[in-house]
Amino acid sequence: MKRLIALAAAALFAAAPAKAETDWPKRDVSVVVPFSAGGTTVMFARIFTNDMQAKYGKPFVVENKTGAGGTVGAAFAAKGDKDGYMLFVGTASTHAIAPFVYKNPRYDAEKDFQPIGLFAKVPGLLVVSNKLPIKTVQELIDYAKAHPGELNFGSSGIGSAPHLPAELFQAMAGVKLNHVPYKASNEVMTALIGGHVDLAFDNITSALPQAKSGTMRALGVTGPERSKSAPEIPAIAETLPGFDAQSWHGLFAPAGTPKPIVDQISADVKRIVALPAVEAKFKEIGAEPAPMTPEEFAKFAAEERVKYRDIVTKAGIVPQ
């Protein structure tokens, strides 16, 4: 009997996965964020660093390196040490869009980075001015076709994440809209409230509160399905099947970072986004948890680059 118990215990031990954690971290870990404090990207970084610091007892320090649509921070992180002590919170802007809207972003989004894990996808929200007699996506398409070139949409800049969904919308709906670029999302919202632009595809985090307050009208979310944060708002894909233009936020390391460390951090990302408090926070801002393995994240980012390359090419956007 004792021999049977010993054999069973040995079998269970052999079947159990090996301990994934290494002796990392031994010192401070730098987490580079390519956008200024107060934005959604910083929020994801803070959630991650606060949890990791509590778990490992080492400082996880957020560093804001801003400028040029996130490319300044990305270029800085790409040149970081490949030892797990330099991490980067990347987005659709830095790793799927920038390669095609900047002539020289000073980094290669694919070759210079090792994907670790995705925090979340954040759909955009198509909103229109209350001055327009439009209440659905189909009505917008019909109106735009009846008034070609008359409707203006605002964005936070040429080639920005809020700009490209509008280009995809025009291509799929067969309509022509005029682009009015601003410097920041809050300027777009102000212009829309004032009736200076007719519509916008903005981040759901900033646009949904405005729509709920009645200062503008929400027509559809840019993800493939309705958002859990606002299930009453249809997905644009319900009118234009296949429409999908979401922002996303994930963790990267410089290429060459040891795989055991990458896998360890990836497991932590997956654990963190599944925490009830984190899930509640994500729902509050309209984010959808989207945990992925490093391999899945790499495949997803590659597919996103192909999608945005095609959008930029069809829109005739000239790299700046």
C-alpha positions as CSV (number, residue, x, y, z in Angstrom):
1,M,0.0,0.0,0.0
2,K,2.8,2.4,0.9
3,R,4.5,1.7,-2.4
4,L,1.2,2.4,-4.3
5,I,0.8,5.7,-2.5
6,A,4.4,6.7,-3.3
7,L,3.9,5.8,-6.9
8,A,0.6,7.8,-7.1
9,A,2.3,10.8,-5.5
10,A,5.2,10.6,-7.9
11,A,2.8,10.4,-10.8
12,L,0.9,13.5,-9.6
13,F,4.2,15.4,-9.2
14,A,5.3,14.4,-12.7
15,A,2.0,15.6,-14.1
16,A,2.1,19.0,-12.4
17,P,3.5,21.8,-14.4
18,A,7.1,22.9,-13.5
19,K,7.4,26.0,-11.4
20,A,7.4,28.9,-13.8
21,E,8.9,31.6,-11.7
22,T,12.6,32.5,-11.9
23,D,14.6,34.6,-9.5
24,W,13.4,37.7,-11.3
25,P,13.1,40.5,-10.1
26,K,16.1,41.2,-8.0
27,R,15.9,45.0,-8.3
28,D,13.7,47.9,-9.6
29,V,11.7,47.3,-12.8
30,S,11.1,50.1,-15.2
31,V,7.7,50.2,-17.0
32,V,7.8,52.7,-19.8
33,V,4.5,54.3,-20.9
34,P,4.5,56.3,-24.1
35,F,1.7,58.7,-23.2
36,S,1.2,61.3,-20.5
37,A,-0.2,60.7,-17.0
38,G,-4.0,60.6,-16.7
39,G,-4.8,58.5,-19.8
40,T,-6.0,55.0,-20.2
41,T,-2.6,53.6,-21.0
42,V,-1.2,54.9,-17.7
43,M,-4.2,53.4,-15.9
44,F,-3.3,49.9,-17.2
45,A,0.4,50.5,-16.3
46,R,-0.6,51.4,-12.7
47,I,-2.8,48.4,-12.2
48,F,0.0,46.2,-13.4
49,T,2.8,47.9,-11.4
50,N,0.8,48.1,-8.1
51,D,0.0,44.4,-8.2
52,M,3.5,43.3,-9.2
53,Q,5.2,45.5,-6.5
54,A,2.9,44.0,-3.9
55,K,3.6,40.4,-5.1
56,Y,7.4,40.7,-5.5
57,G,8.3,43.4,-3.0
58,K,10.4,45.3,-5.6
59,P,9.7,48.7,-7.0
60,F,7.9,48.7,-10.4
61,V,8.4,52.3,-11.6
62,V,6.2,53.9,-14.3
63,E,8.2,56.1,-16.6
64,N,6.3,58.5,-19.0
65,K,8.2,59.0,-22.3
66,T,5.8,60.9,-24.4
67,G,5.7,62.4,-27.9
68,A,5.0,61.6,-31.6
69,G,2.0,59.4,-31.1
70,G,3.8,57.1,-28.6
71,T,6.8,56.5,-30.8
72,V,9.3,58.4,-28.6
73,G,8.6,56.0,-25.7
74,A,8.6,53.0,-27.9
75,A,11.9,53.9,-29.4
76,F,13.3,54.4,-25.9
77,A,12.1,51.1,-24.7
78,A,13.2,49.2,-27.8
79,K,16.8,50.1,-26.8
80,G,16.4,49.0,-23.2
81,D,18.3,46.1,-21.6
82,K,17.1,42.7,-22.5
83,D,17.0,41.3,-19.0
84,G,13.4,41.8,-17.9
85,Y,14.0,45.1,-16.1
86,M,12.7,47.2,-18.9
87,L,9.0,46.7,-19.9
88,F,6.8,48.7,-22.2
89,V,3.1,49.3,-22.3
90,G,2.3,49.3,-26.0
91,T,-0.9,50.0,-27.9
92,A,-2.4,49.7,-31.3
93,S,-0.9,53.2,-32.0
94,T,2.7,52.2,-31.2
95,H,2.7,48.6,-32.6
96,A,0.1,48.5,-35.4
97,I,-0.4,52.0,-36.7
98,A,2.9,53.9,-36.3
99,P,4.9,51.7,-38.7
100,F,2.7,53.0,-41.5
101,V,2.0,56.7,-40.6
102,Y,5.6,57.7,-39.6
103,K,8.5,57.6,-42.1
104,N,11.0,56.8,-39.3
105,P,9.6,55.8,-36.0
106,R,13.1,54.8,-34.9
107,Y,12.1,51.3,-34.0
108,D,10.7,48.1,-35.6
109,A,7.4,47.2,-34.0
110,E,7.9,43.5,-34.8
111,K,11.7,42.9,-34.6
112,D,12.6,45.2,-31.6
113,F,9.9,43.9,-29.2
114,Q,8.9,40.7,-27.4
115,P,5.2,40.6,-26.8
116,I,4.3,39.5,-23.3
117,G,0.6,39.7,-22.8
118,L,-2.4,41.8,-23.6
119,F,-4.2,43.7,-20.9
120,A,-7.4,44.6,-22.7
121,K,-9.1,45.7,-25.9
122,V,-10.9,49.1,-25.8
123,P,-13.5,49.7,-28.5
124,G,-14.2,53.1,-29.8
125,L,-17.5,54.8,-30.0
126,L,-19.1,56.4,-33.0
127,V,-20.8,59.6,-31.8
128,V,-22.6,62.3,-33.7
129,S,-23.7,65.9,-33.0
130,N,-27.1,66.4,-31.6
131,K,-27.6,68.8,-34.5
132,L,-27.8,65.9,-36.9
133,P,-31.1,64.1,-37.5
134,I,-29.4,60.8,-37.2
135,K,-30.0,58.0,-34.7
136,T,-28.6,54.8,-36.2
137,V,-25.5,53.8,-38.2
138,Q,-27.6,53.0,-41.2
139,E,-29.2,56.5,-41.1
140,L,-25.7,58.0,-41.0
141,I,-24.7,56.0,-44.0
142,D,-27.8,57.0,-45.9
143,Y,-27.3,60.7,-44.9
144,A,-23.7,60.7,-45.9
145,K,-24.6,59.2,-49.3
146,A,-27.3,61.8,-49.8
147,H,-24.8,64.6,-48.8
148,P,-21.4,63.4,-50.2
149,G,-18.5,65.3,-48.7
150,E,-20.6,67.5,-46.4
151,L,-20.1,65.7,-43.1
152,N,-17.0,66.4,-41.0
153,F,-15.4,64.1,-38.5
154,G,-12.9,65.0,-35.9
155,S,-9.9,63.1,-34.6
156,S,-6.8,63.6,-32.5
157,G,-4.6,63.7,-35.5
158,I,-3.7,62.2,-38.9
159,G,-3.0,58.6,-38.5
160,S,-4.2,58.5,-34.9
161,A,-6.2,55.6,-33.4
162,P,-9.5,57.7,-33.6
163,H,-8.7,58.7,-37.2
164,L,-8.3,55.2,-38.8
165,P,-11.7,53.8,-37.8
166,A,-13.3,56.6,-39.7
167,E,-11.3,55.7,-42.8
168,L,-12.3,52.0,-42.4
169,F,-15.9,53.2,-42.0
170,Q,-15.8,55.2,-45.2
171,A,-14.3,52.3,-47.2
172,M,-16.8,49.8,-46.0
173,A,-19.9,52.0,-46.1
174,G,-18.9,53.6,-49.5
175,V,-19.2,57.2,-48.2
176,K,-17.0,60.3,-48.2
177,L,-16.4,62.3,-45.0
178,N,-14.1,65.3,-44.4
179,H,-11.4,64.9,-41.8
180,V,-10.7,67.7,-39.3
181,P,-7.7,66.8,-37.1
182,Y,-7.2,68.2,-33.6
183,K,-4.3,67.9,-31.2
184,A,-6.2,65.9,-28.5
185,S,-9.3,63.9,-27.9
186,N,-10.8,66.4,-25.5
187,E,-10.6,69.0,-28.2
188,V,-12.6,66.7,-30.5
189,M,-15.3,66.2,-27.8
190,T,-15.5,70.0,-27.3
191,A,-15.8,70.6,-31.1
192,L,-18.5,67.9,-31.4
193,I,-20.5,69.4,-28.5
194,G,-20.3,72.8,-30.1
195,G,-21.4,71.5,-33.5
196,H,-18.0,72.4,-35.2
197,V,-17.7,68.8,-36.4
198,D,-20.5,66.3,-37.1
199,L,-19.2,63.1,-35.8
200,A,-16.2,61.3,-34.3
201,F,-14.9,57.8,-33.6
202,D,-13.4,58.3,-30.2
203,N,-12.3,56.2,-27.3
204,I,-15.3,54.8,-25.5
205,T,-13.7,55.8,-22.2
206,S,-14.1,59.5,-23.0
207,A,-17.0,59.5,-25.4
208,L,-19.5,57.3,-23.5
209,P,-19.9,59.7,-20.5
210,Q,-20.6,62.5,-22.9
211,A,-23.2,60.4,-24.8
212,K,-24.9,59.4,-21.5
213,S,-25.0,63.0,-20.4
214,G,-26.9,63.9,-23.6
215,T,-24.3,66.2,-25.1
216,M,-23.9,64.0,-28.2
217,R,-25.5,60.8,-29.6
218,A,-23.9,57.4,-29.6
219,L,-24.6,55.3,-32.7
220,G,-22.3,52.3,-32.4
221,V,-19.2,50.7,-30.9
222,T,-16.2,49.9,-33.1
223,G,-15.6,46.4,-31.7
224,P,-17.1,43.3,-33.4
225,E,-19.7,42.9,-30.6
226,R,-21.6,45.2,-28.2
227,S,-19.7,46.5,-25.2
228,K,-20.5,45.1,-21.8
229,S,-20.3,48.7,-20.5
230,A,-23.0,49.8,-22.8
231,P,-24.9,46.8,-24.2
232,E,-27.8,49.1,-25.4
233,I,-25.5,50.6,-28.1
234,P,-25.2,48.4,-31.2
235,A,-21.9,47.4,-32.7
236,I,-21.2,49.0,-36.0
237,A,-20.6,45.5,-37.3
238,E,-24.3,44.8,-36.9
239,T,-24.7,47.2,-39.9
240,L,-21.3,46.7,-41.6
241,P,-20.4,43.0,-41.0
242,G,-16.7,42.6,-40.3
243,F,-16.1,46.1,-39.0
244,D,-13.6,46.0,-36.2
245,A,-11.3,48.9,-35.2
246,Q,-10.5,48.7,-31.5
247,S,-7.7,50.2,-29.5
248,W,-5.7,47.8,-27.3
249,H,-3.1,47.9,-24.6
250,G,-0.5,45.2,-23.8
251,L,2.9,44.6,-22.2
252,F,6.1,44.2,-24.2
253,A,9.8,43.8,-23.5
254,P,12.8,44.4,-25.7
255,A,13.4,41.6,-28.1
256,G,15.8,39.0,-26.7
257,T,14.5,39.1,-23.1
258,P,14.8,35.6,-21.7
259,K,11.8,33.4,-22.4
260,P,11.4,32.1,-18.7
261,I,11.1,35.8,-17.6
262,V,8.7,36.6,-20.4
263,D,6.5,33.6,-19.5
264,Q,6.6,34.4,-15.8
265,I,5.4,38.0,-16.4
266,S,2.8,36.8,-19.0
267,A,1.3,34.5,-16.3
268,D,1.1,37.5,-14.0
269,V,-0.6,39.7,-16.6
270,K,-3.2,36.9,-17.1
271,R,-3.7,36.6,-13.3
272,I,-4.0,40.4,-12.9
273,V,-6.7,41.0,-15.5
274,A,-8.8,38.1,-14.0
275,L,-8.9,39.8,-10.6
276,P,-12.5,40.8,-9.7
277,A,-11.5,44.4,-8.8
278,V,-9.6,44.7,-12.1
279,E,-12.5,43.3,-14.1
280,A,-14.8,45.8,-12.5
281,K,-12.5,48.7,-13.3
282,F,-12.2,47.5,-16.9
283,K,-16.0,47.4,-17.2
284,E,-16.2,50.9,-15.8
285,I,-14.1,52.3,-18.6
286,G,-15.4,50.1,-21.4
287,A,-12.3,47.9,-21.6
288,E,-12.6,44.2,-22.4
289,P,-10.0,41.9,-20.7
290,A,-8.1,40.0,-23.4
291,P,-5.4,37.8,-21.9
292,M,-3.1,36.1,-24.4
293,T,0.1,34.1,-24.2
294,P,3.2,35.7,-25.7
295,E,2.7,33.6,-28.9
296,E,-0.9,34.6,-29.2
297,F,-0.1,38.2,-28.6
298,A,2.6,38.2,-31.3
299,K,0.2,36.7,-33.8
300,F,-2.5,39.2,-32.9
301,A,-0.2,42.2,-33.2
302,A,1.0,40.9,-36.6
303,E,-2.6,40.7,-37.8
304,E,-3.3,44.2,-36.5
305,R,-0.4,45.6,-38.5
306,V,-1.7,44.0,-41.7
307,K,-5.1,45.5,-41.0
308,Y,-3.9,49.0,-40.4
309,R,-1.4,48.9,-43.2
310,D,-4.3,48.2,-45.6
311,I,-6.5,51.0,-44.0
312,V,-3.6,53.5,-44.3
313,T,-2.9,52.5,-47.9
314,K,-6.5,52.7,-49.1
315,A,-7.0,56.0,-47.3
316,G,-3.9,57.4,-49.1
317,I,-2.3,58.6,-45.9
318,V,1.2,59.8,-46.5
319,P,3.7,58.9,-43.8
320,Q,4.9,62.0,-41.9
